[in-house]
Amino acid sequence: MSTVRPDRWSHFFHLYTQIVEDCPLVMTAGKGASIEKVTVHFEPAKQQVEDEMLYKMTWTVTDKNGLTGDIFIINGFSATQH
């Protein structure tokens, strides 16, 4: 059995996102900084495909004026280790 997963980053992000989910990453404003905070959200896929664990990571960015925008990725990894 291999100790290194070929999809290790995707697997790491899956676990990491569940830990930091909904915990705002508050930044101290520097000169010219416009971002106030970033919040990460985790959402498992509503339907899984075969042995793949699919999920969505969304970063909600809030600027100094209170406006928000989302950046997201949809990712996956093998649910069975080889």
C-alpha positions in Angstrom: 0.0 0.0 0.0 1.4 3.4 -1.0 1.6 6.2 1.6 1.5 8.9 -1.0 -1.9 9.5 -2.7 -1.8 10.8 -6.3 -4.8 13.0 -5.3 -3.3 14.1 -2.0 -3.9 17.9 -2.5 -7.6 17.3 -3.3 -7.9 15.0 -0.3 -6.1 17.5 1.9 -8.4 20.4 0.8 -11.4 18.2 1.5 -10.3 17.7 5.1 -8.9 21.2 5.6 -12.1 22.9 4.4 -14.2 21.0 6.9 -12.0 22.2 9.7 -11.9 25.9 8.8 -15.5 26.1 7.4 -17.3 29.2 8.3 -14.4 30.6 10.4 -13.6 34.0 8.9 -10.0 34.6 8.0 -9.8 38.2 9.2 -7.0 40.3 7.7 -5.3 43.3 9.2 -5.6 46.1 6.7 -2.3 47.2 5.3 -1.8 50.2 3.0 -4.2 50.0 0.1 -5.8 46.7 1.3 -9.4 46.3 0.3 -10.3 42.9 1.6 -11.8 42.7 5.1 -12.3 38.9 5.5 -12.5 35.6 3.6 -14.8 32.8 4.7 -14.5 29.2 3.4 -17.5 26.9 2.9 -17.6 23.2 2.3 -20.4 21.4 0.4 -20.3 17.7 -0.4 -21.8 16.8 -3.8 -25.5 15.9 -3.7 -24.7 12.8 -5.7 -21.4 10.9 -5.7 -20.0 9.2 -8.8 -18.7 5.6 -8.3 -15.7 5.7 -5.9 -15.1 9.5 -6.2 -15.6 11.8 -3.3 -16.8 15.0 -4.9 -17.1 18.4 -3.1 -17.3 22.1 -3.6 -15.1 24.7 -1.8 -16.3 28.3 -1.8 -14.4 31.3 -0.6 -16.6 34.3 0.2 -14.6 37.5 0.1 -15.9 40.6 1.9 -14.3 43.9 1.1 -14.0 47.0 3.3 -17.3 48.4 1.9 -19.2 45.2 3.0 -19.6 43.9 -0.6 -19.1 40.2 -1.1 -18.2 37.9 -3.9 -17.7 34.1 -4.2 -14.9 32.1 -5.8 -15.4 28.3 -5.9 -13.9 25.1 -7.2 -15.5 21.7 -7.6 -13.0 18.9 -6.8 -12.8 15.3 -6.0 -10.6 12.4 -5.0 -10.7 8.6 -4.9 -12.8 7.4 -2.0 -10.9 4.2 -2.0 -7.1 4.1 -1.4 -5.1 1.8 -3.6 
